[in-house]
Amino acid sequence: MKLTIVEYPDKRLKEKSKIVEKFDEELHKLLDAMYDSMIESRGIGLAAIQVGHAKQVLLLNIPDENDEQSREALIEMINPIITINEGETIYQEGCLSVPSFYEDISRFERVCVNYQDREGNTKTIEAEGLLSVAIQHEIDHLNGVLFIDKLSYSRRKKFEKEYKKALKEKKLSKV
């Protein structure tokens, strides 16, 4: 299964993802294909909606101290729910669906999340730092929220202008 990253301003990114009820071979194929797409795109997180599947599925693969990603460090979350959030942190975020744009975003410093794994088993994870930020970013995707939606009005207007210009330049370079 070959997946393509859906890019802003595609309307599918605003869709709310549906709860997964079947933990079957089809889900496993989606998870495996999402992993390949995420690694190929040099991402650390990916929500299913970002590859056109409106399911409450996300992946996280935070690099180690050598900036390496491994399948062993992969976290697959299905139907995630944040149960505890504490503190505040500001982190510069980017997104595979909004390429080449980074912005400081305020998030909770620590979160506790209940979710299911690919077999449907219930799991809990406590996270802080980059993992906490990445979890919140991907869960936002499941709710149809992009990190740029969290920008102030003036910063969002500046982003829109910069992004339209970048898209125009990208189209011109392909001609």
C-alpha positions as CSV (number, residue, x, y, z in Angstrom):
1,M,0.0,0.0,0.0
2,K,1.6,3.3,-1.2
3,L,0.3,6.4,0.7
4,T,0.6,10.0,-0.3
5,I,0.9,12.8,2.3
6,V,-2.1,15.2,2.1
7,E,-0.9,18.8,2.1
8,Y,-2.5,22.0,3.3
9,P,-4.9,23.5,2.2
10,D,-6.6,20.1,1.3
11,K,-10.0,20.1,3.0
12,R,-9.5,16.5,4.2
13,L,-7.2,17.8,6.9
14,K,-10.1,19.5,8.6
15,E,-12.1,16.2,8.8
16,K,-12.7,14.6,12.2
17,S,-11.4,11.0,12.4
18,K,-13.6,8.1,13.3
19,I,-13.0,5.7,16.1
20,V,-11.4,2.4,15.0
21,E,-13.6,-0.6,15.8
22,K,-11.9,-3.4,13.7
23,F,-8.3,-4.4,14.6
24,D,-7.8,-6.4,11.5
25,E,-5.3,-7.0,8.7
26,E,-6.5,-3.9,6.9
27,L,-5.6,-1.8,9.9
28,H,-2.2,-3.5,10.2
29,K,-1.5,-2.8,6.5
30,L,-2.4,0.9,7.0
31,L,-0.1,1.2,10.1
32,D,2.8,-0.4,8.2
33,A,2.3,1.8,5.1
34,M,2.0,4.9,7.4
35,Y,5.3,4.0,9.0
36,D,7.0,3.7,5.6
37,S,5.5,7.1,4.5
38,M,6.5,8.8,7.8
39,I,10.1,7.6,7.6
40,E,10.4,8.3,3.9
41,S,9.2,11.9,4.5
42,R,11.6,12.2,7.5
43,G,8.7,12.8,10.0
44,I,8.5,11.9,13.6
45,G,4.7,11.6,13.7
46,L,1.9,10.9,11.3
47,A,-1.9,10.8,11.7
48,A,-4.0,8.6,9.4
49,I,-5.9,11.7,8.1
50,Q,-2.6,13.0,6.7
51,V,-2.6,10.1,4.3
52,G,-6.3,10.4,3.5
53,H,-7.7,7.9,6.0
54,A,-10.2,9.5,8.5
55,K,-9.4,7.0,11.3
56,Q,-8.2,7.6,14.9
57,V,-4.8,6.2,14.1
58,L,-1.4,7.9,14.6
59,L,2.3,6.9,14.7
60,L,5.2,8.5,16.6
61,N,8.8,7.7,16.2
62,I,11.0,10.1,18.2
63,P,14.7,10.0,17.2
64,D,17.3,8.8,19.8
65,E,20.3,10.8,21.0
66,N,22.1,10.0,17.7
67,D,19.1,11.4,15.8
68,E,18.3,7.9,14.6
69,Q,14.8,6.4,14.3
70,S,14.2,2.7,14.8
71,R,11.2,0.5,14.5
72,E,11.6,-0.5,18.1
73,A,10.9,3.1,19.2
74,L,7.7,3.2,17.1
75,I,4.5,4.0,19.0
76,E,1.2,3.2,17.3
77,M,-1.8,4.8,18.9
78,I,-5.4,3.9,18.0
79,N,-8.3,5.8,19.5
80,P,-6.0,8.0,21.8
81,I,-7.5,10.0,24.6
82,I,-5.5,12.5,26.7
83,T,-6.5,11.8,30.4
84,I,-4.1,14.2,32.1
85,N,-2.3,17.3,31.0
86,E,0.0,19.5,33.0
87,G,2.3,22.5,32.6
88,E,3.1,24.5,29.6
89,T,5.9,24.4,27.0
90,I,6.6,26.2,23.8
91,Y,8.0,24.1,21.0
92,Q,8.9,24.9,17.4
93,E,6.7,22.6,15.4
94,G,6.5,21.6,11.7
95,C,4.2,19.3,9.9
96,L,4.5,16.9,6.9
97,S,1.1,18.3,5.7
98,V,2.5,21.9,5.9
99,P,5.9,21.5,4.4
100,S,8.8,23.9,5.0
101,F,6.9,26.0,7.7
102,Y,7.9,26.0,11.4
103,E,6.4,28.0,14.2
104,D,6.5,28.2,18.0
105,I,3.4,26.6,19.5
106,S,2.2,26.4,23.1
107,R,1.4,22.9,24.4
108,F,1.1,21.0,27.6
109,E,4.5,20.0,29.0
110,R,3.2,16.6,30.2
111,V,0.4,14.3,29.1
112,C,-1.0,10.9,30.0
113,V,-2.8,9.1,27.1
114,N,-5.0,6.0,27.0
115,Y,-5.0,4.3,23.6
116,Q,-5.2,0.9,21.9
117,D,-2.4,-0.9,20.1
118,R,-2.7,-2.6,16.7
119,E,-4.3,-5.7,18.4
120,G,-6.8,-3.6,20.3
121,N,-5.1,-3.9,23.7
122,T,-5.6,-0.9,26.0
123,K,-2.3,1.0,26.8
124,T,-1.4,4.1,28.8
125,I,1.6,6.3,28.2
126,E,3.0,9.2,30.2
127,A,5.0,11.7,28.1
128,E,6.9,14.9,28.4
129,G,9.0,17.1,26.2
130,L,9.1,16.3,22.5
131,L,7.1,13.1,22.8
132,S,4.3,15.0,24.7
133,V,4.3,17.8,22.0
134,A,4.2,15.2,19.2
135,I,1.3,13.3,20.7
136,Q,-0.7,16.5,21.1
137,H,0.1,17.6,17.5
138,E,-1.0,14.2,16.1
139,I,-4.2,14.0,18.3
140,D,-5.0,17.5,17.0
141,H,-4.9,16.1,13.4
142,L,-7.5,13.5,14.5
143,N,-9.8,16.3,15.5
144,G,-9.2,18.3,12.2
145,V,-6.9,20.8,13.8
146,L,-3.5,21.9,12.3
147,F,-0.7,23.5,14.2
148,I,-1.2,26.6,12.1
149,D,-4.8,26.9,13.5
150,K,-3.1,27.7,16.9
151,L,-1.3,30.8,15.5
152,S,-2.4,34.4,16.4
153,Y,-4.6,36.1,13.8
154,S,-1.7,38.3,12.6
155,R,0.8,35.4,12.4
156,R,-1.8,33.3,10.6
157,K,-2.3,36.0,8.0
158,K,1.5,36.2,7.5
159,F,1.7,32.5,7.2
160,E,-1.1,32.4,4.5
161,K,0.8,35.0,2.5
162,E,4.1,33.2,2.8
163,Y,2.6,29.8,2.0
164,K,0.8,31.1,-1.1
165,K,4.0,32.6,-2.3
166,A,5.9,29.3,-1.7
167,L,3.3,27.3,-3.5
168,K,3.4,29.7,-6.5
169,E,7.2,29.3,-6.6
170,K,7.0,25.6,-6.4
171,K,4.6,25.5,-9.4
172,L,6.8,27.8,-11.4
173,S,9.9,25.6,-10.7
174,K,8.0,22.6,-12.1
175,V,7.3,24.4,-15.4
